[in-house]
Amino acid sequence: MDRGDTRDYRQLFLSDIPMMDVRAPIEFSKGAFPEAINLPVLNDHERELVGTCYKEKGQDEAILLGHSLLSGETKDARIQRWCEFAQKHPAGYLYCFRGGLRSRSTQQAMKEAGMAYPLVLGGYKAMRRFLIDELELNSAKLPFVIVAGPTGVGKTELILDLPGSVDLEGLANHRGSSFGKLPGGQPSQIDFENSLSIAMLKMAGQAVSSVYLEDEGRLIGRCALSEPLKKRMSEAPAVVLETTLEDRIDRGVQDYVVDMFQRYLQLNEGDEEKANILLAEYLNDSLYRIRKRLGGVRYTRLTEVLEGALKAHKATGALSAYRELVAELLQQYYDPMYTYQDQQKTRTILFKGTHQMILEWVGERK
C-alpha cells in the first residue's frame, strides 16, 4: 500500500526520518535538516535561469524552461538518483521549499519510473516554522539543569554521560572557548537551530525530569543561543563539577593538543608534517584571539612558551612543555573570568562534586 503525503512534522523529526531535499544546492547550504540529503531538481545555475525567466516572462514560461532544462540524460540521471534514495530509505519523504511544483514534479517523475514516494506537505518552509515554534516553546518549558564549573573540569564529558542531556557544543561543533574551534567548521545558524530544536523536541517527548545543558555564553563560536533560551539557562538551577587543577591541566593538554593533532592527522591522511603545521596555526591563532585580555607582556611570554612546546612536540613527541601554557591560561585567564561571571549569577546550586559523584546524585534523583 502506498504511503500518503504528510504534515506530521513532529513525527518526522522524532523518528529521524530520512528526507530527500530537492531544492537547489544554494538553498540547501543556507539551511537544512540533519536527516536530509540534497538531490535537487535543478542545480544552482538552472534555478537562476528559471527564476530570471519567471520575473521577465511569467510562471508558464518559467515552467516550460524548467521542463526543457530537465530533460534527456540529465532528467534520467536525476530520476535514477531519486529512485535510489527511495529504495535505500523506504520510510522516507521528499520535499522542496513549499511543497509545491518542484516536489510534485519530482514525485510524478518517480511515479512514472515505477517508484511511488510521498512528500512533505508545506515543504521546508513549514518544517522550519514548526522547529522555530517548538524551540521557543521548549526553551520556555523544559526543566533545565545547568552543568557549571570552571574551564577544564570536563563539563562536556559529564553532559555526554548524563541521561536527558543536550550537547550544545556538539551541535555547534565548537568547544565554546577561545581555543574551542574544531576542524570541519561550524554549521550555519539555521542548521544549528534546527538541530537544537530537534534535540529539545526529543527531550520533551521523553518527559524527562531534568534536561542537562552545559553552562554557555550567548555564542558558541559563531552559533548563537536565542535570548529567551539564554535567559532561562541563566535562571536555571545548576550542578557544579569539581576536580583538581592537575586534572584540568591534563584535560587541557589532551583536548587542545593531543586530540586536535589527531583530528588534523586524520583529515590529512596521516601527514604528520601537515598536522603539525595546522596544530601550530590553531594554537597560535587561539592565543592571539585573547591577546588584549592577556596584556602585551604576558601574551609575548606565552607565545614564546607555546613556540618551545610546539618544537619539543614535533621533535620528540613530548607534551610536558604545554603544561606551563595550559596552567597559566587556566589560573590567570579562565579562572578569574569564570569567578567574575559566576558572581553575577543568582542561580540555585543543587549539588557540587566530581564527575562520578554527580552521576550518582542524578541517579538517586530519578
C-alpha positions as CSV (number, residue, x, y, z in Angstrom):
1,M,0.0,0.0,0.0
2,D,1.3,3.4,-0.9
3,R,2.1,5.8,1.9
4,G,0.4,9.1,1.8
5,D,1.9,12.6,1.9
6,T,2.4,14.0,5.4
7,R,2.1,17.1,7.6
8,D,3.2,15.3,10.7
9,Y,6.4,17.2,11.2
10,R,6.8,16.2,14.8
11,Q,7.0,12.5,13.9
12,L,9.4,13.2,11.1
13,F,11.9,14.7,13.5
14,L,11.2,12.5,16.5
15,S,11.8,9.4,14.4
16,D,14.8,10.8,12.4
17,I,13.0,10.0,9.1
18,P,15.3,10.3,6.1
19,M,14.3,13.1,3.8
20,M,15.2,14.0,0.2
21,D,15.6,17.7,-0.3
22,V,15.0,18.6,-3.9
23,R,15.8,22.3,-3.6
24,A,18.9,23.8,-5.3
25,P,22.2,23.3,-3.5
26,I,22.5,27.0,-2.7
27,E,19.2,26.8,-0.8
28,F,20.2,23.6,1.0
29,S,23.5,25.2,2.1
30,K,21.7,28.0,3.8
31,G,19.6,25.7,5.9
32,A,18.5,22.1,6.1
33,F,17.7,19.3,8.5
34,P,20.0,16.7,10.0
35,E,18.4,13.7,8.2
36,A,18.1,15.4,4.8
37,I,20.1,14.6,1.6
38,N,20.2,17.2,-1.2
39,L,19.2,15.7,-4.5
40,P,18.0,18.8,-6.4
41,V,15.5,19.0,-9.3
42,L,17.6,21.9,-10.7
43,N,21.2,22.9,-10.0
44,D,22.0,26.4,-8.9
45,H,22.6,27.7,-12.5
46,E,19.4,26.1,-13.8
47,R,17.4,27.6,-10.9
48,E,18.8,31.0,-11.6
49,L,17.8,30.8,-15.3
50,V,14.3,29.7,-14.3
51,G,14.0,32.5,-11.7
52,T,15.0,35.1,-14.2
53,C,12.5,33.7,-16.8
54,Y,9.8,33.8,-14.1
55,K,10.5,37.5,-13.4
56,E,10.6,38.5,-17.1
57,K,8.0,36.3,-18.7
58,G,5.8,34.8,-16.0
59,Q,5.1,31.4,-14.5
60,D,4.1,29.5,-17.6
61,E,7.2,30.3,-19.5
62,A,9.3,29.5,-16.4
63,I,7.7,26.1,-16.1
64,L,8.4,25.4,-19.8
65,L,12.0,26.4,-19.4
66,G,12.3,24.2,-16.3
67,H,11.0,21.2,-18.3
68,S,13.4,21.9,-21.2
69,L,16.4,22.1,-18.8
70,L,15.3,18.9,-17.0
71,S,15.1,16.5,-20.0
72,G,17.0,13.8,-21.7
73,E,20.0,12.2,-20.0
74,T,20.0,14.9,-17.3
75,K,16.5,14.0,-16.3
76,D,17.2,10.3,-16.4
77,A,20.2,10.6,-14.2
78,R,18.3,12.7,-11.6
79,I,15.3,10.3,-11.5
80,Q,17.7,7.4,-11.1
81,R,19.3,9.2,-8.0
82,W,15.8,9.9,-6.6
83,C,14.7,6.3,-7.0
84,E,17.9,5.0,-5.5
85,F,17.3,7.2,-2.4
86,A,13.7,5.9,-2.2
87,Q,14.9,2.3,-2.4
88,K,17.5,2.9,0.3
89,H,15.1,4.8,2.5
90,P,11.6,3.2,2.0
91,A,10.2,5.1,5.1
92,G,11.5,8.5,3.9
93,Y,9.8,11.5,2.3
94,L,10.8,14.2,-0.2
95,Y,10.3,17.9,0.0
96,C,11.0,21.2,-1.8
97,F,10.7,24.8,-0.4
98,R,6.9,25.0,0.0
99,G,5.8,21.5,-1.0
100,G,4.8,22.8,-4.4
101,L,5.8,22.5,-8.0
102,R,9.3,21.0,-7.5
103,S,8.3,18.3,-5.1
104,R,5.2,17.5,-7.1
105,S,7.1,17.2,-10.3
106,T,9.8,15.0,-8.6
107,Q,7.0,12.8,-7.2
108,Q,5.4,12.5,-10.6
109,A,8.6,11.7,-12.4
110,M,9.4,9.0,-9.8
111,K,5.9,7.5,-10.1
112,E,6.3,7.3,-13.9
113,A,9.5,5.5,-13.3
114,G,7.6,2.9,-11.1
115,M,8.5,4.4,-7.7
116,A,5.7,5.9,-5.6
117,Y,7.2,8.1,-2.9
118,P,5.4,10.6,-0.6
119,L,6.2,14.2,0.0
120,V,6.1,16.6,3.0
121,L,3.2,19.0,2.6
122,G,4.3,22.6,3.2
123,G,7.9,21.6,2.5
124,Y,11.0,23.1,4.1
125,K,9.3,26.4,5.0
126,A,6.6,24.7,7.1
127,M,9.0,22.4,8.8
128,R,11.4,25.2,9.6
129,R,8.4,27.2,11.0
130,F,7.5,24.2,13.2
131,L,11.0,23.9,14.5
132,I,11.3,27.6,15.3
133,D,8.0,27.5,17.2
134,E,8.9,24.3,19.1
135,L,12.3,25.7,20.1
136,E,10.7,28.8,21.6
137,L,8.1,26.6,23.4
138,N,10.6,24.1,24.7
139,S,13.1,26.8,25.7
140,A,10.4,28.2,28.0
141,K,9.0,24.9,29.5
142,L,11.7,22.3,29.7
143,P,13.1,21.6,33.2
144,F,16.7,22.7,32.6
145,V,19.6,22.0,35.0
146,I,22.9,23.6,34.1
147,V,26.3,21.8,34.4
148,A,28.6,24.5,35.6
149,G,32.3,24.7,36.6
150,P,35.5,26.4,35.5
151,T,37.2,25.6,32.2
152,G,38.9,22.2,32.0
153,V,36.8,20.3,34.6
154,G,35.2,18.1,32.0
155,K,31.7,19.5,31.7
156,T,31.2,18.1,28.1
157,E,32.3,14.7,29.2
158,L,29.7,14.8,32.0
159,I,27.0,16.0,29.7
160,L,27.6,13.1,27.4
161,D,27.3,10.7,30.4
162,L,24.1,12.2,31.8
163,P,20.7,10.9,30.8
164,G,18.4,13.6,29.5
165,S,21.2,16.0,28.3
166,V,21.6,18.1,25.2
167,D,25.2,18.7,24.0
168,L,25.1,22.3,22.8
169,E,28.8,22.3,21.9
170,G,28.4,19.1,19.9
171,L,25.6,20.6,17.9
172,A,27.7,23.7,17.3
173,N,30.9,21.8,16.6
174,H,32.8,24.1,18.9
175,R,34.2,23.8,22.4
176,G,32.8,27.1,23.4
177,S,36.0,28.8,24.5
178,S,38.7,30.9,22.9
179,F,40.5,27.7,22.0
180,G,37.2,26.0,21.0
181,K,37.5,26.0,17.2
182,L,37.3,22.5,15.7
183,P,38.2,21.1,12.3
184,G,35.3,20.9,9.9
185,G,33.8,24.2,10.7
186,Q,30.5,25.1,12.3
187,P,27.0,24.6,11.0
188,S,25.1,27.6,9.8
189,Q,23.0,29.4,12.4
190,I,19.8,27.9,10.8
191,D,21.2,24.4,10.8
192,F,22.3,24.8,14.5
193,E,18.8,26.0,15.5
194,N,17.2,23.1,13.6
195,S,19.4,20.5,15.3
196,L,18.9,22.1,18.7
197,S,15.1,22.3,18.3
198,I,15.0,18.6,17.3
199,A,17.2,17.6,20.3
200,M,14.8,19.5,22.6
201,L,11.8,18.1,20.9
202,K,13.1,14.7,21.8
203,M,13.6,15.7,25.4
204,A,10.1,17.0,25.6
205,G,8.8,13.8,24.0
206,Q,10.5,11.7,26.7
207,A,9.0,13.7,29.5
208,V,12.3,13.7,31.4
209,S,12.5,15.2,34.9
210,S,15.6,17.3,34.1
211,V,17.3,18.4,30.9
212,Y,21.0,19.0,31.4
213,L,22.8,21.7,29.5
214,E,26.3,22.9,29.7
215,D,26.8,26.4,31.0
216,E,27.5,28.5,27.9
217,G,27.7,32.1,26.9
218,R,25.3,33.5,24.2
219,L,27.8,32.5,21.5
220,I,29.2,29.0,21.0
221,G,31.8,30.0,18.4
222,R,29.6,31.8,15.9
223,C,26.4,29.8,16.7
224,A,24.1,31.9,18.9
225,L,21.6,30.8,21.5
226,S,18.4,32.7,21.5
227,E,17.9,35.4,24.2
228,P,14.9,33.6,25.7
229,L,16.9,30.3,26.0
230,K,20.0,32.1,27.4
231,K,17.8,33.8,30.0
232,R,16.2,30.5,31.0
233,M,19.7,29.0,31.3
234,S,20.9,31.8,33.5
235,E,18.0,31.3,35.9
236,A,18.0,27.5,36.0
237,P,19.4,25.6,38.9
238,A,22.9,24.1,38.5
239,V,25.2,21.3,39.4
240,V,28.9,22.3,39.7
241,L,31.5,19.9,38.5
242,E,34.7,19.9,40.6
243,T,38.1,18.4,40.0
244,T,41.8,19.2,40.7
245,L,44.0,21.7,38.9
246,E,46.3,18.9,37.8
247,D,43.3,17.0,36.2
248,R,42.2,20.2,34.5
249,I,45.7,20.8,33.1
250,D,45.8,17.1,31.9
251,R,42.5,17.6,30.2
252,G,43.6,20.9,28.5
253,V,46.7,19.2,27.0
254,Q,44.6,16.2,25.9
255,D,41.8,18.3,24.4
256,Y,43.7,21.1,22.8
257,V,46.9,19.4,21.8
258,V,46.6,15.6,21.6
259,D,43.0,15.4,20.3
260,M,43.5,18.3,17.9
261,F,46.7,16.8,16.5
262,Q,44.8,13.5,15.9
263,R,42.0,15.3,14.2
264,Y,44.4,17.1,11.8
265,L,46.3,13.9,11.2
266,Q,43.1,12.1,10.2
267,L,41.9,14.9,8.0
268,N,45.2,14.9,6.2
269,E,45.5,11.1,5.7
270,G,48.3,10.6,8.2
271,D,50.5,13.5,7.0
272,E,52.3,14.4,10.3
273,E,54.1,17.5,8.8
274,K,50.7,19.0,7.7
275,A,49.1,18.1,11.0
276,N,51.9,19.8,13.0
277,I,51.6,23.0,10.8
278,L,47.8,23.1,11.4
279,L,48.1,22.5,15.1
280,A,50.6,25.3,15.4
281,E,48.3,27.6,13.4
282,Y,45.3,26.7,15.6
283,L,47.1,27.2,18.9
284,N,48.8,30.5,17.8
285,D,45.5,31.9,16.4
286,S,43.6,31.0,19.5
287,L,46.2,32.6,21.7
288,Y,46.3,35.7,19.5
289,R,42.5,36.0,19.9
290,I,42.8,36.7,23.6
291,R,46.0,38.8,23.4
292,K,44.2,42.0,24.6
293,R,42.9,40.4,27.7
294,L,46.2,38.7,28.5
295,G,48.1,42.0,28.1
296,G,51.1,42.6,25.9
297,V,53.8,41.3,28.3
298,R,52.0,38.0,29.2
299,Y,50.9,37.4,25.6
300,T,54.5,37.7,24.4
301,R,55.8,35.4,27.0
302,L,53.1,32.8,26.4
303,T,53.8,32.9,22.7
304,E,57.4,32.0,23.4
305,V,56.3,29.2,25.8
306,L,54.0,27.9,23.0
307,E,56.7,28.0,20.4
308,G,59.0,26.0,22.6
309,A,56.2,23.5,23.3
310,L,55.5,23.0,19.6
311,K,59.2,22.5,18.8
312,A,59.6,19.9,21.6
313,H,56.3,18.1,20.5
314,K,57.4,18.0,16.9
315,A,61.0,16.8,17.6
316,T,60.3,14.2,20.3
317,G,56.6,13.9,20.8
318,A,56.9,15.4,24.3
319,L,53.9,17.1,25.7
320,S,55.2,18.3,29.1
321,A,56.1,21.8,27.8
322,Y,52.4,22.5,27.0
323,R,51.5,22.2,30.7
324,E,53.0,25.5,31.6
325,L,50.9,27.2,29.0
326,V,47.7,25.5,30.0
327,A,48.3,26.0,33.7
328,E,48.8,29.8,33.3
329,L,45.8,30.2,30.9
330,L,43.6,28.3,33.4
331,Q,44.8,30.2,36.5
332,Q,45.4,33.7,35.1
333,Y,42.8,33.9,32.3
334,Y,39.9,31.5,32.5
335,D,39.5,31.2,36.3
336,P,39.3,34.9,37.0
337,M,36.8,35.3,34.2
338,Y,34.7,32.3,35.5
339,T,34.7,33.7,39.0
340,Y,33.6,37.1,37.8
341,Q,30.8,35.7,35.7
342,D,29.7,33.3,38.4
343,Q,29.3,36.1,40.9
344,Q,26.8,37.8,38.6
345,K,24.5,34.8,38.7
346,T,21.9,34.1,41.3
347,R,21.1,30.6,40.3
348,T,20.4,27.8,42.9
349,I,23.2,25.3,43.3
350,L,21.7,21.8,43.6
351,F,24.9,19.8,44.1
352,K,28.7,20.1,43.9
353,G,31.1,17.2,43.3
354,T,33.2,15.1,40.9
355,H,32.0,13.5,37.7
356,Q,31.2,10.2,39.4
357,M,29.5,11.9,42.4
358,I,27.2,13.9,40.1
359,L,26.3,10.8,38.1
360,E,25.4,9.0,41.4
361,W,23.4,12.1,42.6
362,V,21.5,12.3,39.4
363,G,20.7,8.5,39.6
364,E,19.3,8.9,43.1
365,R,17.0,11.8,41.9
366,K,15.1,9.6,39.5
